[in-house]
Amino acid sequence: MLGCFADGHHLGCRYCGHGIYENVTCPTSVCNFVNEPVTPYYWDTLCQMGMLGCNADGIHVQCRFCDFQPFNSIQCPETARPTYEDGECWFPSGTAQTHRWNPKCKWGILGCWADGVHRQCQYCGSGSDGIYESISCGKDWADDEEGSVVFP
């Protein structure tokens, strides 16, 4: 059936309502975004207007963002997003910007929290008009930040 296995695991998880799936009717208890967000989300029947992350799609108060800055205090259920691998940045739509895993990253350090999920995920190298050129992605990463891993 068109749209089934949208999450790659569950037959009942189905794309609906937009693009080639516009003829697949979305259930009323499903978030309905014009553009699929990078931020994970789920249906939370306890959501009320004004609560952090609620009304994520701008249509349903019960549609809630979770586990992604600034919603990282809201735990995502397993159905909301894929499991984040430790030591890997999470870019569901990909990124052209070079990045690395840097255990020394924290708030205030340029490029850290690149994926919005992991503080250790750091942009580096060329791209983005040179903003991250001062952050090495090359073989000298071990000298400037012990434990970093570079991803092209």
WOLIN-V652000 format. One record per residue. N is the residue number from 0. SS is DSSP state (h for helix, s for strand, l for the rest). PSI is psi in degrees with one decimal (* if undefined). OMEGA is omega in whole degrees, -180 to 180 (none if undefined). Layout:
BEGIN
[[N;SS;PSI;OMEGA] [N;SS;PSI;OMEGA]]
END
This chain:
BEGIN
[[0;l;142.5;-179] [1;l;127.0;175] [2;l;-10.7;-178] [3;l;159.1;-178] [4;l;36.3;-178] [5;l;-32.8;179] [6;l;-0.7;-180] [7;l;0.3;-176] [8;l;-37.3;-171] [9;l;126.3;179] [10;l;-39.3;-177] [11;l;-10.9;178] [12;l;116.0;-169] [13;l;135.5;172] [14;l;143.7;-180] [15;l;157.0;168] [16;l;-17.9;-175] [17;l;155.9;176] [18;h;-133.9;-179] [19;h;-8.3;-180] [20;h;12.8;-176] [21;l;-23.4;178] [22;l;-3.9;175] [23;l;114.1;-177] [24;l;131.6;177] [25;l;137.6;174] [26;l;155.4;-178] [27;l;-21.3;-179] [28;l;39.0;179] [29;l;137.3;175] [30;l;147.4;-176] [31;l;93.1;-178] [32;l;142.5;173] [33;l;-44.0;175] [34;l;125.4;-179] [35;l;123.2;-178] [36;l;159.9;173] [37;l;-32.6;-179] [38;l;128.4;178] [39;l;154.3;-179] [40;s;164.8;178] [41;s;172.6;179] [42;s;118.5;-178] [43;l;106.7;-177] [44;l;-15.0;180] [45;l;-4.4;-179] [46;l;142.0;173] [47;l;150.0;180] [48;l;131.6;180] [49;l;-16.7;177] [50;l;145.1;-178] [51;l;125.8;176] [52;l;-15.0;-178] [53;s;155.8;-176] [54;l;36.1;-175] [55;l;-37.3;-178] [56;l;-2.4;-179] [57;l;4.7;-178] [58;l;-49.9;-175] [59;l;121.6;178] [60;l;-32.7;-177] [61;l;-10.0;178] [62;s;119.9;-171] [63;s;131.5;172] [64;s;153.6;-179] [65;l;160.2;166] [66;l;31.9;-178] [67;l;135.2;-177] [68;l;131.7;1] [69;l;18.6;-176] [70;l;18.0;-174] [71;l;-11.1;176] [72;l;-10.2;179] [73;l;112.3;-180] [74;l;132.7;175] [75;l;139.0;168] [76;l;161.3;-178] [77;h;-28.0;-178] [78;h;-12.4;-174] [79;h;-28.9;-175] [80;l;164.3;176] [81;l;158.8;177] [82;l;131.3;177] [83;l;126.3;176] [84;l;134.3;176] [85;l;133.9;-180] [86;l;5.2;179] [87;l;136.8;174] [88;l;154.3;-178] [89;l;105.0;176] [90;l;88.5;-176] [91;l;-26.7;178] [92;l;7.4;-179] [93;l;171.0;175] [94;l;141.2;177] [95;l;-16.1;-178] [96;l;131.4;176] [97;l;143.0;-179] [98;s;166.7;-180] [99;s;165.9;175] [100;s;118.4;-176] [101;l;102.9;-178] [102;l;-17.2;-179] [103;l;-0.8;180] [104;l;147.2;174] [105;l;171.5;178] [106;l;137.8;177] [107;l;-13.6;177] [108;l;128.5;-177] [109;l;130.2;175] [110;l;-14.7;-179] [111;s;157.4;-175] [112;l;32.8;-176] [113;l;-39.2;-179] [114;l;-3.1;-180] [115;l;-0.4;-178] [116;l;-48.0;-175] [117;l;127.6;176] [118;l;-27.6;-177] [119;l;-12.8;-179] [120;s;119.4;-173] [121;s;130.0;171] [122;s;149.4;179] [123;l;163.4;173] [124;l;-161.8;-176] [125;l;172.3;-176] [126;l;172.3;180] [127;h;43.2;178] [128;h;29.9;174] [129;h;7.3;-177] [130;l;-37.2;-174] [131;l;11.8;-178] [132;l;-27.1;180] [133;l;-10.6;179] [134;l;114.2;-175] [135;l;136.1;173] [136;l;-5.2;-175] [137;l;-162.9;-176] [138;l;-15.3;-179] [139;l;7.3;-179] [140;h;-33.2;-178] [141;h;-28.2;-180] [142;h;-36.6;-175] [143;h;-26.4;180] [144;l;95.2;-178] [145;l;132.7;176] [146;l;0.9;-179] [147;l;149.2;175] [148;s;132.5;-176] [149;s;137.1;176] [150;s;127.3;179] [151;l;*;none]]
END
